[in-house]
């Protein structure tokens, strides 16, 4: 099996039909998100009413793929849903964004995972409860190497460790790029990191792995496990990236938050999109951060994914503000500002 230089397709033999190559193939857990906006979180034994309610497709990897696909990247999802109405809903929602779902496994048993999400008005902070039946996890025998290699980039959440490690190993050996979203420390995570090119992790993951430590230092320490670049995301504090002896910080963009659900997933989608376009890491992180900020202005994860034009406009306006602020600071210091690096 070899890639065609002219079409980006994979041919299997002289008479075989070509197989499409995607910018990204993602493997991970999906869910149906039930999102309720509350005036405030209720106390124990207290009742309250939702100010708004929405049902959307969810899951870290599916939402990241939906994000990249909305902006024009070709993406495919490998996962598992039940043969129920919720499973149909998840696949329909992904298809609306242009994500290929032909490699999804449908289980005759159990039910498609559901996430109950409460969002606090005013802060945008959310609490998530995942209802996932035992035995619905993707199994290694249900994933083929040829499927994994249909993506130039492989995106993982590391939740099903056996599948994730095998897929990452296949991808790395075939020269693919492996990106991993690690929100929490799970079984065999350290082994998985050996096959990851870009580890994008949360502060929760860092605390679980290293204890209480400086986030910039944590990004550097993650490189010892094998990735060529590591990013630690920290919400309003922005993110830190370590790569090839470089360490830099991307500040978060200030917005009025409605709901932070899916912000990290959209960030990952932006990260994947930037890599698929061949951008340098500083540009990738700035784009991903802008997309995540815009997502926070809307209720729900996938419904909050901004358009390509919205992200571009947001970044143009942000750069203008930064130039004005730089001139103002320079004026106060009694000197002319340095030229912009951009």
C-alpha positions, -999 to +999 in steps of 0.1 A: +000+000+000+016+033-010+004+070-012-001+086-046+020+118-049-005+134-073-038+127-055-029+120-019-048+087-022-036+052-013-034+025-039-035-012-029-026-028-061-028-026-099-065-031-101-076-019-067-096+013-062-077+041-045-085+048-008-088+084+003-062+098+026-074+123+053-057+152+069-065+137+102-080+105+116-091+106+152-098+078+177-116+084+210-147+084+230-179+102+218-211+112+236-243+130+234-240+162+254-270+174+274-261+210+283-281+230+309-274+266+317-281+274+354-282+306+373-261+289+399-252+254+409-279+239+432-270+227+467-278+192+479-315+184+480-323+216+461-342+220+429-336+245+402-347+254+366-325+256+335-322+289+318-314+272+286-310+236+274-294+221+243-285+186+230-254+183+209-228+158+198-198+157+221-165+140+230-130+154+229-118+138+197-151+141+177-154+178+186-117+184+176-124+167+143-156+186+138-136+219+144-109+211+119-134+198+093-155+229+096-125+249+085-118+227+055-095+199+068-105+164+057-112+143+089-124+108+098-135+094+131-129+059+144-150+052+175-179+032+188-215+039+194-246+018+201-272+010+175-296+034+190-311+069+183-283+086+202-257+068+181-275+080+150-275+115+164-238+115+171-229+103+135-254+128+119-239+157+138-204+148+128-215+144+091-229+179+092-194+192+099-180+170+071-164+144+093-162+109+077-178+083+100-176+052+078-151+036+102-172+039+133-182+006+150-219+001+159-226-021+189-258-040+192-255-039+230-255-011+255-262+026+247-243+055+233-226+075+261-244+106+274-228+135+291-249+156+316-234+191+317-243+219+340-230+254+331-230+282+356-243+316+343-218+344+346-187+323+349-192+298+321-177+271+343-192+236+338-196+203+356-197+171+336-211+137+344-204+110+318-229+081+316-210+054+297-220+017+298-194-009+306-182-029+276-189-002+250-152+007+247-134+003+214-114-029+212-081-034+194-096-061+172-122-036+160-095-012+146-073-020+116-039-006+109-050+004+074-077+026+089-053+044+112-029+050+083-055+068+063-047+099+082-016+121+078-022+131+114-035+107+141-054+124+170-060+104+202-075+109+236-057+080+251-088+067+269-087+032+254-050+026+261-045-006+242-061+008+211-043+042+215-009+027+220-012+003+190-026+030+167+002+055+178+028+028+172+014+020+137+013+057+128+048+066+140+063+036+122+046+047+090+058+083+093+025+098+104+022+126+129+006+117+163-012+142+184-026+133+218-051+151+240-044+141+276-069+156+301-063+131+329-036+105+338-047+070+327-033+035+325-001+033+303+000+070+296+038+071+299+041+042+273+017+061+250+038+092+251+067+074+236+048+073+203+034+108+204+048+137+184+026+165+200+014+160+236-013+186+244-022+182+281-043+199+308-031+213+341-050+184+358-029+159+339+003+177+348-006+178+385-014+141+385+019+132+367+043+156+384+025+170+414+025+207+421+050+223+397+056+252+374+036+247+341+064+259+319+088+234+336+061+207+332+060+213+294+098+208+293+097+177+315+071+160+292+096+160+264+116+134+284+089+109+276+094+111+239+072+139+222+090+164+201+067+191+214+045+194+245+018+219+253+002+225+287-031+243+285-043+264+315-076+281+306-074+318+313-037+316+319-031+306+283-007+277+274+030+269+276+048+251+248+082+234+248+099+221+216+134+218+203+150+237+231+124+265+229+099+275+255+072+300+249+038+311+263+007+319+244-016+342+265-054+334+265-076+359+247-101+377+269-138+372+262-170+372+281-175+335+288-209+319+284-198+282+285-164+266+286-177+232+275-156+220+246-131+249+247-102+225+251-116+202+223-118+232+199-083+242+209-072+207+198-091+211+166-073+244+159-040+227+168-046+199+143-058+223+116-026+244+120-004+213+117-023+201+087-015+235+070+022+233+079+022+263+102+049+269+128+040+262+164+036+299+176+010+304+148-007+271+155-011+280+192-023+315+186-050+302+161-060+274+185-063+299+214-084+323+194-108+295+184-111+283+219-119+318+232-146+323+206-161+289+215-165+301+251-189+328+239-216+302+230-235+275+248-223+239+241-192+224+226-199+216+189-225+243+185-199+268+197-173+260+170-165+293+153-163+296+115-130+301+097-140+337+090-148+344+126-114+332+138-096+353+112-116+384+121-110+378+158-073+376+153-071+407+131-090+427+158-068+412+185-036+422+167-049+458+162-056+460+200-022+447+208-005+473+185-025+501+202-016+488+236+021+485+226+021+521+215+004+532+247+029+514+268+058+528+248+044+563+252+043+559+289+078+547+290+089+577+269+102+557+239+091+545+206+077+509+204+098+481+188+085+469+154+060+440+156+074+406+151+043+396+131 
